[in-house]
Each structure stands twice: as structure tokens, then as C-alpha cells.
Amino acid sequence: MAEPIRIGTRDSALALWQAEAVQQALEALGHRTELVPVKSEGDLKLDKPLYALGITGVFTKVLDIALLEGKIDIAVHSMKDVPTQLAVGLEALAVLPRASTLDVLVHKGDGLNKPQRTIATSSLRRKAQWLAKYPNDIVVDIRGNVPTRLQKLQDSDWDGAIFAQAGLERLGLAPEFVEPLTWMLPAPAQGAVMVVGRQDQRQIAQTLRQISDADTERCTWVERQFLRTLEGGCTAPIGALAQIEGDQLLFKGCVHALDGSQLYEVTEAFGKTDRYDMGCKAATELLAQGADDLIAQIKRQMRQNT
């Protein structure tokens, strides 16, 4: 009997949901599987904001090491957490069909109409975009898994906290007061799940291709290429969204100053089957507008904060 495919995952409820989705898809194809949960650096160090733990790979490094050491066969990640440059010897094997890309504001049902609100988020991107729209508000850092952050909101005097809609829906959590932030541009690859494996495992790679979604692959590739060209880590205040409509791929990207005071944005329409350098082209246009100076400034600020 063939050995089971060992599926590495973080041990949070959301990460386990994602790993179980991959597990179910593989078992539906007749493969035996085994979940191998581990804790990441981002899960263990909850007393620091994410940017203070390093720009990229906070939630993926432990699983990368487990893959390279042969302790697991594949690793399942929230794709927005995965660095745009994978570790040497690793490759993306599959991208599951995408869930909602929206960010949402969870609040307490009252108090939002006052002149200054306190909003919680662990994301520099969400903070920057929120302050760009509501410069009088105070944005505070919040860490922990989704249920923990929901409880922290209820136990605090904060007015609201920002979450990914996909995470709430996947966990079956439906807070009473939720406002979709349709104006907020998501993180590159938000709402998508990526499966990573070793480059020398060709049979497993062929198996994973069967559960990958081509449209989600294309859209998230463009978004991550945009991010990589801007040289921003997954915690940088960079937003991007690619959507396929008919025979077109519509793209919007942005980068904000950390305090929301500056914004560069780009909107493009490409053919659905155009070359895969669409994200690079959009980023190059943004850099030509002057975004390179802003990104250099952001990097200096983030180094000072670590």
C-alpha cells in the first residue's frame, strides 16, 4: 500500500480548515493522507506586531524547513502569507478555487458615527488604507487567530476590527455586525489557498495539478508578480486584485504610505490569455509614477520599527 501524503499545516483553526480542504480533495481522488500540524513563528510570538517579526515568511518558514527535511510531503498555506520567492528546492503545486477577497469590518453595532474611532488590525495594508479614508481614526495592533481576535474585540473598548471575509466564512463565524469594505483593495492572493512541495517529487506534483484551479492560479500569479516587482513583503501596505471577466483580466493595484497620507494606484485591463508578465507591467507603471521613492521610505520606516 502506498504511503500516505503527509500534509503539513499550521495548527490554527483556519489553517486546519484549509489543510482539510486539500485532504478531502486528495482523498476524493483515492489518495491516502495524513495531517501534520506545526506551530509557526508567527503563531508563537503574539506579543509583537507582524512587521517586527520580519517582512516575509513569518507563517511559512517552519513548514518550508519540514518540507526540505522530508518530514512532510506538501504544505498548505494561506497564499497571501507565502513569500513571492519560494525557498530553493520548493515550488507551488496547486492553488485551490478562490474564496472571497473582501476585507470586512466587525464592529459592535454602535459608536461608529463619532468623529474618532479606534480600529484594530494586524495588517499594515489595512491600516494604511483605513487611515487614507479615515485619517482622524486611531488604528491599533491586534494579534492571534481569528476567534482570539474576535474575542479581543469584544473584551476591548475598540470600535471595530478588520478581518478577511474568507477566514470568517471558512470557520463558520458570523459576527452580528459586519460591514464589507468594498473600497479596500485586498492583499495579493487574499482568499486563495496554495499547496507547496519539493521540486523532486514529480508524482506528487502531478497529483496536485488535478485539484488546482486555473483561473485562480492566473489571477494570483499576476497579483504576486505585482508585489514581487515592487519588492514588497507580504506585510507591506500593497494591495492588488486581478479578476477575470469574460475574455479580460482586470487588474488594480496600489501602495500607500504607512500612515495613509500618500497613494499610488494603477488600473489595467489585459487579455485573459496574455503573457504572465501582466503584474510586472502594472508594477513598472506604478514605479514610473514615483512609487519607488515611497517604497524606499516604507522600507526605512519598517527597519526602524523592528
C-alpha positions, 0 to 999 in steps of 0.5 A, spaced: 500 500 500 502 506 498 504 511 503 500 516 505 501 524 503 503 527 509 500 534 509 503 539 513 499 545 516 499 550 521 495 548 527 490 554 527 483 553 526 483 556 519 489 553 517 486 546 519 480 548 515 484 549 509 489 543 510 482 539 510 480 542 504 486 539 500 485 532 504 478 531 502 480 533 495 486 528 495 482 523 498 476 524 493 481 522 488 483 515 492 489 518 495 491 516 502 493 522 507 495 524 513 495 531 517 501 534 520 500 540 524 506 545 526 506 551 530 509 557 526 513 563 528 508 567 527 503 563 531 508 563 537 510 570 538 503 574 539 506 579 543 509 583 537 506 586 531 507 582 524 512 587 521 517 586 527 517 579 526 520 580 519 517 582 512 516 575 509 515 568 511 513 569 518 507 563 517 511 559 512 518 558 514 517 552 519 513 548 514 518 550 508 524 547 513 519 540 514 518 540 507 526 540 505 527 535 511 522 530 508 518 530 514 512 532 510 510 531 503 506 538 501 504 544 505 498 548 505 498 555 506 494 561 506 497 564 499 497 571 501 502 569 507 507 565 502 513 569 500 513 571 492 520 567 492 519 560 494 525 557 498 530 553 493 528 546 492 520 548 493 515 550 488 507 551 488 503 545 486 496 547 486 492 553 488 485 551 490 478 555 487 478 562 490 474 564 496 472 571 497 477 577 497 473 582 501 476 585 507 470 586 512 469 590 518 466 587 525 464 592 529 459 592 535 453 595 532 454 602 535 459 608 536 461 608 529 458 615 527 463 619 532 468 623 529 474 618 532 474 611 532 479 606 534 480 600 529 484 594 530 488 590 525 494 586 524 495 588 517 499 594 515 495 594 508 489 595 512 491 600 516 494 604 511 488 604 507 483 605 513 487 611 515 487 614 507 479 614 508 479 615 515 485 619 517 482 622 524 481 614 526 486 611 531 488 604 528 491 599 533 495 592 533 491 586 534 494 579 534 492 571 534 487 567 530 481 569 528 476 567 534 482 570 539 481 576 535 474 576 535 474 575 542 479 581 543 474 585 540 469 584 544 473 584 551 476 591 548 473 598 548 475 598 540 470 600 535 471 595 530 476 590 527 478 588 520 478 581 518 478 577 511 471 575 509 474 568 507 477 566 514 470 568 517 466 564 512 471 558 512 470 557 520 463 558 520 463 565 524 458 570 523 459 576 527 452 580 528 455 586 525 459 586 519 460 591 514 464 589 507 469 594 505 468 594 498 473 600 497 479 596 500 483 593 495 485 586 498 492 583 499 495 579 493 492 572 493 487 574 499 482 568 499 486 563 495 489 557 498 496 554 495 499 547 496 507 547 496 512 541 495 519 539 493 521 540 486 523 532 486 517 529 487 514 529 480 508 524 482 506 528 487 506 534 483 502 531 478 497 529 483 496 536 485 495 539 478 488 535 478 485 539 484 488 546 482 484 551 479 486 555 473 483 561 473 485 562 480 492 560 479 492 566 473 489 571 477 494 570 483 500 569 479 499 576 476 497 579 483 504 576 486 508 578 480 505 585 482 508 585 489 514 581 487 516 587 482 515 592 487 519 588 492 514 588 497 513 583 503 507 580 504 506 585 510 507 591 506 501 596 505 500 593 497 494 591 495 492 588 488 486 584 485 486 581 478 479 578 476 477 575 470 471 577 466 469 574 460 475 574 455 479 580 460 483 580 466 482 586 470 487 588 474 488 594 480 493 595 484 496 600 489 501 602 495 500 607 500 504 610 505 504 607 512 500 612 515 495 613 509 497 620 507 500 618 500 497 613 494 499 610 488 494 606 484 494 603 477 488 600 473 489 595 467 485 591 463 489 585 459 487 579 455 485 573 459 490 569 455 496 574 455 503 573 457 504 572 465 508 578 465 501 582 466 503 584 474 510 586 472 507 591 467 502 594 472 508 594 477 513 598 472 507 603 471 506 604 478 514 605 479 514 610 473 509 614 477 514 615 483 512 609 487 519 607 488 521 613 492 515 611 497 517 604 497 524 606 499 521 610 505 516 604 507 522 600 507 526 605 512 520 606 516 519 598 517 527 597 519 526 602 524 520 599 527 523 592 528 
